[in-house]
Amino acid sequence: AGLEAAIAKVDVSIKAIEDKATPLAFSKAIATAVASVPTNVTVENATTVKAAVTAATAQLDAIAEQVTACTNVTEAQKLPVAKEMADAKTAMEAVAKKADQAIENAQELAVASVEAVNAKEIKVVFNKTIVDSATNLKGITVKPTGAESLAATSKLQKDGKTVILTLKNALEQSKGY
């Protein structure tokens, strides 16, 4: 209900812009769109925050179209509004990134995919960033069916989700692992 009310306020602000286009009206509409988005992101509200960011971004795009179409405001008057718009979109991106991180943090660490790079290297991709690589990488092993684990070193890649396992000895193609 709170999100719908905030969107309705922005819609009213956009209507006011159409009726009386001034830099102040544009600024108020931008501020209303930004204020409709909660900035305190938690695991519990992250999905709602993402929806609010999407709605606010759509409203900012509508305001930008109004600014562009406005003929009774000079280009010089539009410049500060354009800066406000850019700052608002940057703020929305930052909040969306926080929400994405909260959603990712709520997930359990799991293997998303495994791929043999070659006979001695295996690429393991996880569903989320590995936070404590020193601890979490120790638990990754390659174990042939019915045999002991193979000696391997692991290296976390720059994306934080991909690990390359380098085996001491090459894998045999006919064995199951």
GIDA-V782411 format. One record per helix or strand of 3 or more residues. SS is the DSSP state (H for helix, E for strand). FROM is the first residue (numbers start at 1). LEN is the number of residues. If there is no record, write none. Layout:
[[SS:FROM:LEN] [SS:FROM:LEN]]
//
This chain:
[[H:2:18] [H:23:13] [H:46:24] [H:75:32] [E:111:6] [E:121:6] [H:133:7] [E:152:5] [E:162:6]]
//
